Amino acid sequence: MRTDTSVGALPAREHLPVGMAGAPVPVLDVVIPVYNEEKDLEACVLRLREHLARTFPYPFRITVADNASTDRTPDVAARLGRVMPEVVVVRLEQKGRGRALRAVWERSDAPVLAYMDVDLSTDLKALLPLVAPLISGHSDLAIGSRLAGGSRVVRGPKREFISRTYNLILRSSLAARFSDAQCGFKAIRADVAERLLPMVEDTGWFFDTEMLVLAERAGLRIHEVPVDWVDDPDSTVHIVRTAVDDLRGVWRVGRALAVGALPLDRLAPPFGDDPRDRSISGVPGGLARQLVGFCVVGALSTLLYLGLYSAFRMGVGSQSANALALLVSAVANTAANRRLTFGVRGRDRAVRHQAQGLVVFGIGLALTSGSLAALDVAVGAPSHGTELAVLVAANLAATVLRFLLFRAWVFPDRRADRITETKAGR
């Protein structure tokens, strides 16, 4: 995986400085990656140029990225570039949609970068809603979605099944929350692309999926636009080969994320304008977000604990069942809070964190075991329901203490230390 990104947070999102029509630098650069598209290219460029000239209020550019075509595509593109000042042609000697997008986006001077497929399956009415949130500074990336509410799609059952299955795989394996990774209708701010693209390894069809997954994991904002989309029956995409390559990409990215091989912290905090990261008088930074994450993990851990306790209680006494259930749930709780609540990734200090978590577990065990002992003394032979009620109350008290210990001792906020070290090293 590529890791050659520079250290430092991205700049704050702001409305892009845009000039009047005719300004030398375009606001939007729309890339059309093509390979042997001599039949469709001219009609696509003419239609896109007419639509942008009629509806887009800022200067624009259309870049035809030729992926080593072997037919007359280069000649058609060159002729379009000669007669239309808004059209630029870039020739690559190697195939790959991702390679083409990277080549154009890295050298473009436009603050908003987009791409679309040459078949124009996506209705162009969605283009302005796609890029407007990037121009305004609201979002970092934008995607057209055929699966979002409000979209209208015409395609065969085979492609429908493949698309939905692929997105289900992304959600289950990479925890992706965006709805459609494969729609060829996406845009990104240039300042985001400058930091994000060096992390993207794929050069083919998986390129934009990988870009979206990394952007989402880094905390960037992805805007989704429901689109009207009509399947192109003459598409040259090889479905089986593309699906196999995509699955390989899912495995590679998932493995890299699992072992912490990607320096996503170099994009965090994203743009420094996340309201959850703002300093509020009397509230430590990030506290609200950590509390939400801790409560979610705690609720799931409590359910796990109660289920384990009930299972263990059928074979052993209450004290042993409590200790075993608390031990298993404590290990799972520490691991979940480490990653989800306090954002610690990778293997660094993982063993130490679990050891500290076991100390916190010991404190929780003392509280819950003491509560059970006190219940036995007070009642004598309490019912199973009474035991569970007492354990829930004791766990609530232990949970508050666990959060404070996790935040102050196990996972202290080291961002200030890192910033100080970075400044000192400059």
N, C-alpha and C positions, 0 to 999 in steps of 0.2 A: 504493500500500500504506500502511496505517496504521503510523505510527511513534511515536505519542504515549504511550509507556510511560515510567515513571519509572526513574531510574537506581538501581542497587543490586541486590544478590543477593537471591533469595527467602529467606525464613526457613527454618531447619532443619526437616526433617520430624520431627514428634513425634506420639505418639498423641493424638488429639483429645480435649479435655476434654468428656466426655459426662455428661449428667445422668440422672436417673431418669425413667421414663415420667410424662407430665403436666407436664414442665418447659415453660416458656413458649417457649423457642427450640428448634426441631427440629434434630436432627442431620442429617437427610436431607431434601432437597427434590426430589421427583420431578416433572419437567415433562412434560406430555402436550401436544405441539403438535397443534392440530386445525384443519381447514378443512372445513366442511360435513360434520360427522360426527354428525348428530343420531341416527342409527340405532345407532351403536356406542358412543357416548361413555358413556352411563350404565352399560352392562354392563362396560365397561373400568374405570371408576372404582370401581364396587362390587367387582369382582374384585381389583383392586390394593389397595384399602383393606383388604379382608378378609385378603389375604395378608400385608400389612405388619403388621396388628394381631396376627396369629397367629404370625409368625415373626421380625419385626424387633425387637430388644431395646431400641431407643432411640426417642425421639420423632421423628415424621416429619410431612411435609406433602406433599400432592398439589396441584400447581398446573396448572390447565387454561389453556393459552395459546391463546386463540382468534385465529386468523389471518384476521380480517375475514370471518368466515363470513356467508353470505347466507341460510342456511336457519334452522331452529330450534335450532341448536347453542348460541347464547348463552342461550336460555331454559332448555335442559336443563342447561347448566353452572351457571347462576345457581341453579336449584332444588337441584342437588347441593350447592352451596356453602352454601345455607341450612340443609340438614338434616344436613350433616356438618361438624363443626368443623375437621377436618383438611384440608378441601378449600378451595382459594382459586382465584378466577377472575381472569384478566388478559385484557383485550380489547385487541387491536391493530387499527388501521384499515388496515394494509398486510399483504399476504401475505409469506410467506417463513419457512421453518423456522428458518434461522439467525437471522433478525431476532427471532423469538419467543424462542428460547433465550437470546440476548444480553439481551433486555429483562428476562426473569425472573431469569436468573443474576446480572446486575449489581445487582439490587436485593434479592436474597434474603439473609437473615441466617443461613442454614444453612451449616455448614462443609463439607458434602458436597452436590454438585449432580449430579443425574442427569436423564436423559430416556429415554423409550421411546415407540414408536409406539402409536397408539390401537388398532390391530388386535391387539396383544398376541401377535404371531407368535412372539416369544421366550418360552420357558417361564419363569415367574417364579421358579422354584427357583434361577435363576442370579443373582437380584438381590442376595442377601446376599453370595455370593462376589465379586460385582462391586464392592461398596462397602467390604467389610471391609479390603482392603489400603490404602484411602484413609483410613479411620478409624484404622488402626493406625500410619499414617505410613510404611508400606513403599513406597507408590507415589504418583504424582502424578495420573495419569489411569488409567481402566480402560475396557476395551471388551469387548463380547460379540463372539465370533468364530464365524462359521459355517464357517470354513475351517481352524480349529485342530484338532489331534488330539483326539479324544474328542467332538467335536460331532456332533449327529445332525440332519440337515436333510432336509426334504421339500419339494421345489419342482420346477417344470418345467425342461426342458432349456434353454429360452430364457433364463430368469433365471439359471440356473446358469452358462451361457456368458458372459452379460454381466458377472456379478459377478466371475468369475475373470479375464476379460479386463481389466476395470477395475483390479483389484488387480495384475495383471501390468504394466499401464501405469505404475502408481504405483511399482512396484519398479524398473522399468527406467529411467524418466525422472526420478523424484525420489528414488531410492535408499531408498524406504520399506521398513522392516523389519517393520512390523505386518502381520498377515495379512488383516484384513477392515476396510475403511474405511466400508462402507455399512450395516452392521448398526445398526438404530435402537435401540441399547441401550448407552449410554455414561454415564460418570460422571467427575467432576473435582473436585478439592479447590478450595474457594472462594478460598484464598490464591493458588493457581496461576491460576485463572480471572481474578483481578483483574489480573494482569500479562500473561497470555497473550491474553485476548480483544481488547484494543485493537489487537493486531497482525493479527487476523483480519478480512479485508475482506468476504468473501462473506456474503450474507444469505439464501441459499437452501439447496439440498441439498448444495452443496459445502462448507458451513460447517464441518462436523465433520471432513471430510477435511483441509481446510486447517489446522484446529486441531491435528490429530494430526501432520501433517508438520512444522509449526513446533515443536511440543513435542518431537518426536524430534530435530530438528536442534539444539534448545537443550540437549539432554542430559537431558531429563526422563524419568522412568521410566513406561512404559506397561505396565499389567498386562492380560493377555488371559485371558478366561474362555471356554472352549468352551461353546456353548449348544445347546439343543434348539430347533429353529426350523421352523415349518410355514408355508409360503407362503400368503398371503391372496389367493385368486383374485379378490376384489372390490376389490383395491387401486386407488386413484384416481391413483397416480403415473404420469405420462406418461413412459414409458421413454425414447423417442427424445429428447425435449426435455431431460430430465434428463441424459442421456448427453452431449449437446452442451454443456450448461452445465458439466458436470464437466470435460470436455476443455478448455474455455476456462479453467477454474480451474487445471487442471494446468499449462497453458502460462504463465499469469500468475505463479503461485507459482514455477515453475521458472525463469522469467526473473529474477524478483526475487532468488531465491537465488543465481543465477549471477553477478549483478552486485553482490551484497552490499548490496541495498537494504533488507534487514530487520535491525534492530538486535538480533539474537539474543544478542549479547554482554551485553545488559542482563539476561539471565536466567542468565548464567554467572558463576561456577560455580553449578550448580543447587543451591540450598538450602545450599551450603557444606558438605555432608556426604558428598560422593563420596569413598569410601576411597582412590581413586587420587590425590586432591588433598591428602591429609593429609601433614603434615610428618613425615618419618622421619629419625632421626638419621643423618647421613652420606649421605643420599640427597636430591639436589635435588628440589624439588616438581615433580611431573608427569613425572619421569624414566622411570618404568616404562612409563607409557602411551606416551610418545614413542618409547621403544625398540621397543615392539611395532609401532607404526605405521611407524617407520623401517625395521625389518626386513622388514615386508610389502612396503613400497614398494621397498626395496632388492632383494628377491628378484625381484619383477616386472621391475625395471629391469635386473637382471643377465640375465634371460631375453631381454629385448628387445635388450640389448647383444650377447649372443652370437648371436642370430638375425641382427642387422644385420651383425655382423662376418663371419659366414659368407657372407652375401649379397654384401657389398662385396668380400670376399677373392677372389671369383671373377673380379673385373674389375680389381682394383688390388693393389698390394703389401700386405704385412702392416701396415706402419706407417701407410699411408694408410687402410686399412680400419679399423684400430684407432682412428685419430683421428676419422674420420667417425662410426663407431658410437658412440664415447664422447660425441661432441658431441650427437648426436640424443637419446641416452638421458639425457644430463645435463640437457638442457632439460626433458624429460618428468619426470625425477626431481625437479628443483627445484620444478616446478609441483605435482607430487603431494605432496611433503613439505610444501610451503607450506600447502596446504589440509588434508590429511589428518593429518599428523603434528603440525604446530605450530599448527593451527587458525587460520591467517591467511586471512581472506576479503575479498573486494572487490578493487578495483584499486589501492588505496593502496600505494605502494612496490613494486608488482609488477615494474616495470622494474629498479628497484634490486636487488631480490632475484634476478632473473635474471642481472644483471651480476655480483653477488657469487657466484652459483652457477657462473658461467663461470670465475671465479677458482679456485673449488674444483675445477671441471673441469680446469683447467690443472694443478693439483697431481696430480690423478688421472691425467692424461695423462702427466705426467712419470714417475710411478711405473710405469704399465703399459708405456709406451714404453721406459723404461729396462730393464724386465724382459725385453722382447722383444729388445732390443739385447744384453743380457747372454746370453740364450739363444742368439742367433745366433753370438756369439763362442765360447761354450762347446761348442756342438754342430755348428755349421756349416750344416746344412740340416735343421732339426727338422721332424717330421711335424706335420700339422694338429692332431692330438689332443694332442701335446705343447705346442703353442702355446696351445691352449685351456686346458690344465691350469695353465700358468704364468700366463695371464691371469686365471684364476679366483682364484689365490692372491694375485696383485698387486691385484686388485679388492677382495678381502677386507681387505687392509691399507688400501687407499684408502677403503673404506667406513667403517672406524672413524674415520679422520681426517676424513672428510666429515661424519659425525654430530657430532663435537666442534665443527667449524667452523660447521655449521648452527646448532647449539644456542647457541653462545657469540657468534657474529658475525653470521650471516645472519638468524636468527630468534630473537633474545634474548627472554626472557620479560619483557614490559612490564607485566604485571598489577600488580606492586608499585608501579610508577611511576604507573599510572592510579589506583590506590587512594589513593596519596599526594596526587595532584593533586585527586581528588574531595574528600578531606577538607580540603585547603587552601582549596578554593573554597566550602566551606560557611560 
